[in-house]
Amino acid sequence: MTQIPVPTMTNRFRLQLGDITSMRVGAVVNSTDNTLLAGGPVHVAVHRAAGPELALECLEVGECPVGEARITGGHSLAAPYILHTVAPIWVGGTAGEREALAHCYRSCLRLAEARGIESLAFPSIGAGPQPQFPLDQAAPVAIGTILEWLADHTLPRFVTLVCFDAATYQIHQKFLKEALP
């Protein structure tokens, strides 16, 4: 797996090409819909890897509004927890989509901090082939929001942004390089 350590963050953040469901971290983030029971490729992969018990727990947790986060057990994943967040739908960039997406990242980071979770793996939330964020719009929001959080907070101690393919990785890598001093 390709990794880019971020030296200015004392190695608290990295970008990685791979499968988020195989991450050995305190929690993985699932990009889902407001019911926690449907979503795009990340959602499908997380639910498939976690097993059918996850859907039952999601029913108990209930709905999640756009920009907020909910927590469940990791079930069959290597990670003990899953943080679920609902990204806004991209409608051209004039309806507060970037701010709502940043709120998704902050909500997950805040929940991880409150639960004492030391390591967290994010997908590129809200980016994908569906009517979601264009990657070149989602990547700077992800990178900027995560780096800003890490600069001001001690938990989580380590964050990985997991990119499922080379194109996603390369776009995030470009914005990460731009964000570094």
N, C-alpha and C positions, 0 to 999 in steps of 0.2 A: 504494500500500500504506500502511496506517495503521501508524504507529510511535509508541512512547512511549519517549523517552530517559529514563534514570534519572539525574537530576543528582547524587544522593548517591553514585553509583558512578562518577563521572567518565565517564559515558557508556560504561561497559563492558558494559552489559546493555540489551537492548531487547526489547520484545514486538512482534511483527509478524504481520499477517494476510497469508497467502500460501501459496505452494507450496514446501515444503522442498526439493524436488528441483531448483529453479532457483536456490538460494542459492549465491552466489560467496563461499565461506568455505573455511577450511582443511579442515574436515570437517563432514559432516552426520551426525546420529544416526538410526539405523534402529531402530524398535521391532519386534522379531521374536520368533520362538519359539526354543526351545533348539537347533534344527537350523540356524538362520539361513536356512532355506529356505521358511518359511511365516510367515504373520502377518496382521495386519489391514490397513486401508487404507494406512497409512504404508509398511508393508513392500511391499505390491503396487506402490505408486507409485515407491518407491526402486528396486526391481528392474526395473520397466518402463523407467524413465528411464536407469538405469545400463547396461542391456543384458544379454545372456545370459552374458557373461563373468563377471558378478558371481556367478551361481549356481555356476559352476565353481570360482571362488575360495572361496566359502563351503563347498563340499564339502571343499576342502583344509584349511581352517581347522578344521573340525569343530564340535563342540557347544559351547554356552555355557550355563552354569547361570544361573538366575534371579539378577538383581542384578549380574552381572558384565558385562564388555564385551569385544568382540573388534574387531579392525581389519582392513579390506580396502581395496583401491584403490577409487577412485571410478568408474573405467571411463568411461562416457559422461557422467557428471555434471560440472557445473562445479567441484565440490569434488574435490580430489585423493584424499580419504579418506572412508570411511564407517566410523563406529563403530556396532557392532551391540550392542544390549542387550536382555535378556529381562525383561519386567515380571512381577511376580507377578499372579496372578488374584485379584480381589477376592472375598472370601468373607464380607463383613460388617464387616470392620475389626478383628476380634479375633484374627487369626492372624499379626500382624506385617507386614501388607501395606504399611503406610505406611513402615516402616523399610526393607523390601526395595525399595520404589520409590525412596526416597531413595538407597539404595545403587546403584541403576541410574545415577542422575545423577552421584553421586560417582565411580563406576567410569569413566564416560565422561570426566569432567573430569580424573581422575587419568591416564587413558591419553592424553588430549590433551596434558596437561602433560609427561608422559614422552616423547612424540614431538615436542615443541616446536611443537605446533599452536597458532597464534595466534588463530584465530577458529573458532567452533563454533556450529552451528545445531541446536537440539533441537526435536523435536515435543513434544506433550504425551504423554509416555511412558505407556503402559498405560491411557490414557483412551479410551473409545470405546464403540461400540454392542454390542460382544461382552461376554462376562461379565468385564468388566474394571472398572477404577476408575470410580466416579461422578466426573464432572468437578469437583464441589465438594470432593471429597476429594483428587484428584490435583493440582489447581492449587496449593494452599498448599504441598504437598510440593515441587513443582517450583520455585516461586518462592523458597521459603525455602532450599532446598538450594543452588540456584545462587547466590543472593546471599551466603550464608554462605561458599561456596567463594571467590567473587571477593574477599571482604573479607580473606581470608587467603593468597591465592596471586596470583602475577603472570601465570601462564598458565592457561588461555588469556586473551589480552588482551581479547577481546571475545566475548560470548555473545548469541545471539539465540534467543528461544523463538518458534517459528513456529507460529501457530494456523491451521488449515485452514479455519475458518469463523467467522462473526461471534459465534456463541454461545460458542465456545471462547475466542475473544479476550476477550470481555466478562467471562467468569468469571475468567480469568487477570488481566485488568486490575484487577478488584475486589480480588483478593488482593495484587497488586503495590502498589496504593495503601495497603492496610492494612500492608504490610511496610515501607513507607518511614517514616523518622522524621518 
